Amino acid sequence: MEWRISSLPVWFLSLLLLNILDILVTNPTFESNPFTLYMWGKIGILLSAGIKIGLVLFFGILCTLTKRVAKPAEWAFASRLLRWTLIALVAFYIFVVAWNMLQHFLVLL
């Protein structure tokens, strides 16, 4: 797989790093996602974080398997679809991490 700025590995690694950063900067006091609060109450924050990272890694495995199984014509479409999915997820996590950092900053004031 060629390493270009628009390649899947770059977007996947960005998503993984943003996911880890999101876990590190999330303040449980200001969490507003009811599903996340429910998961934290049932299985704990650390196991929930492990599952969250595991899901991102599973998505990476699916991307790799798709490349191996798809024919060249299918891969052209699949890679665009996966790339745009990763771009949307990276944009979402940029927003989430920025929002969490803003909350930390406002708490310090």
C-alpha positions in Angstrom: 0.0 0.0 0.0 1.5 3.3 -1.0 1.9 6.0 1.7 0.2 9.1 0.4 -1.5 11.9 2.4 -4.8 10.5 1.4 -4.0 6.8 2.0 -5.9 4.7 4.4 -3.0 4.0 6.9 -2.5 7.7 7.5 -6.2 8.3 8.2 -6.4 5.1 10.3 -3.4 6.1 12.5 -4.9 9.6 12.9 -8.2 8.0 14.1 -6.4 5.7 16.5 -4.3 8.5 18.0 -7.3 10.8 18.3 -9.2 8.0 19.9 -6.5 7.5 22.5 -6.2 11.3 23.0 -10.0 11.4 23.5 -9.8 8.8 26.2 -7.0 10.7 27.9 -8.7 14.1 27.9 -12.3 13.0 28.6 -13.5 14.5 31.9 -16.2 12.1 33.3 -17.8 15.0 35.1 -18.8 16.7 31.8 -19.7 13.6 29.8 -23.0 14.1 28.2 -23.3 10.9 26.1 -25.9 8.7 27.9 -24.5 5.5 26.2 -21.0 6.2 27.4 -22.3 7.0 31.0 -24.2 3.7 30.9 -21.1 1.8 29.8 -19.0 3.4 32.4 -21.5 2.5 35.1 -21.8 -1.1 34.0 -18.2 -2.1 33.0 -16.0 0.7 34.2 -14.0 3.4 32.5 -10.9 1.4 31.8 -12.6 -1.6 30.2 -14.8 0.8 28.2 -11.7 2.6 26.9 -10.2 -0.8 25.9 -13.3 -1.7 24.0 -13.3 1.7 22.3 -9.7 1.2 21.1 -10.4 -2.4 20.2 -13.2 -1.3 17.9 -10.9 1.1 16.1 -8.3 -1.7 15.7 -11.1 -4.0 14.4 -12.0 -1.4 11.8 -8.4 -1.4 10.7 -8.4 -5.2 10.4 -11.5 -4.9 8.3 -9.8 -2.4 6.0 -6.8 -4.7 5.6 -9.0 -7.7 4.9 -11.1 -5.7 2.4 -7.9 -4.9 0.5 -6.8 -8.5 0.4 -10.2 -9.9 -0.7 -11.3 -7.2 -3.1 -10.5 -7.3 -6.8 -8.7 -4.2 -8.2 -12.0 -2.7 -9.6 -13.8 -3.3 -6.3 -10.8 -2.0 -4.3 -11.0 1.4 -6.1 -14.6 1.8 -4.8 -14.0 0.2 -1.4 -10.9 2.3 -0.7 -12.7 5.5 -1.4 -15.6 4.5 0.8 -13.3 3.4 3.6 -11.2 6.6 3.2 -14.2 8.9 3.4 -15.5 6.9 6.5 -12.1 7.4 8.2 -12.1 11.1 7.2 -15.6 11.6 8.8 -14.5 9.7 11.9 -11.3 11.8 12.2 -13.2 15.0 11.8 -15.6 13.9 14.5 -12.8 13.0 16.9 -11.1 16.3 16.2 -14.3 18.0 17.3 -14.6 15.8 20.4 -11.0 16.2 21.5 -11.2 20.0 20.9 -14.4 20.1 23.0 -12.9 18.1 25.8 -9.8 20.4 25.8 -12.0 23.4 25.9 -13.9 22.0 28.9 -10.6 21.4 30.7 -9.5 24.9 29.9 -12.8 26.4 31.2 -12.5 24.3 34.4 -9.1 25.8 35.1 -10.6 29.4 34.9 
